[in-house]
């Protein structure tokens, strides 16, 4: 086995280490891969190779001396709306340049466990968008087929994992940014309960809804990372007081009642292949013994509209108003169209939106009574980049059809790759449940993952940069 042949799955990295490959050598290979795709819009900035290698060398020495470093040799990346000490935070806006003194709490925890940061990933500017094209050129492209969107806003974070540049990555998720890019690129996207992971050190989009998702190739890998970064943070006012008590462990697999949207309410925007693979994925769940219960999806759609079509949009201006007003020429046109309404809402509008959110939470709770979780297509379709650029507002909204509702309803979710589509793209199912049920959807997602038909050899790495 050569370093260039490593797929950077957790198991392959650990096998390499067991065979005597040092953490420094693995990190050096990750740096090589990251630099090999320079100019492809995956990274905004990279950790100097010498710094990353020296850090890995130090960690290797600590491990050799007996230190417990469970993530030793794991290269990772983070979205550039997350602070890293010594690196600029730009949120993909040239006019916004923050030099943080401290790293985000989640980044610090991962580094303490032995993981080594490789770089910061591109994103839809200000984390506003679900498609990955709302950024300065070059546009980040889908890891399976570069003609298609990578999904957003955590586009680079998902693509870096799907292409085997890093072992895992962190993004942010307000309305689906940790699930949509995972679905588009055929990997796992884990969106934890809000407040389970400290958001200290983020440049917020909507602080009320924002959380840190994990991208990985397998669900066990994603949840392993979640176990390292979860926990109560007294310095984060939105950290859940019971964060240390939420059970993330796998549970015994058993047949459950799962809610699904009524068939007459499903939307695939003319994509018959998306509908076909969704139905096939549901058959897999039924074969596992689960009972599928159709429910009225209109309540969830209405909750989803609150994220981007209500006064909740004004919350974005808490972090971005100054740069937006002083440097309007630096704002992507589609991003401006999304955040400009925030200047017009009143305090009365904001309270009405909050009341509507509480109403939706109660209605959704009643609809899901007797159901362990809800299952939806992660995305209704995957548009090409040309299609998205031709109609950026409507098609971006379409991408959030089955993701927007999760955070305003205070739910946790995980997107798991499903059947391979006829065009080579990967379908994806999203398992959603109540806040704190992260262990439940971990179990559901993993059982589906094991039962789903795997992609043909080479599909997920068709556009890899290594080897």
Beta strands, then each sheet from edge to edge (+ up, - down):
strand 1: 43-46
strand 2: 75-79
strand 3: 88-89
strand 4: 98-99
strand 5: 116-121
strand 6: 168-170
strand 7: 188-191
strand 8: 214-216
strand 9: 257-261
strand 10: 291-295
strand 11: 373-377
strand 12: 411-420
strand 13: 426-434
sheet 1: 1+ 5- 2- 6- 8+ 7- 12+ 13- 11+ 9+ 10+
sheet 2: 3+ 4-
end
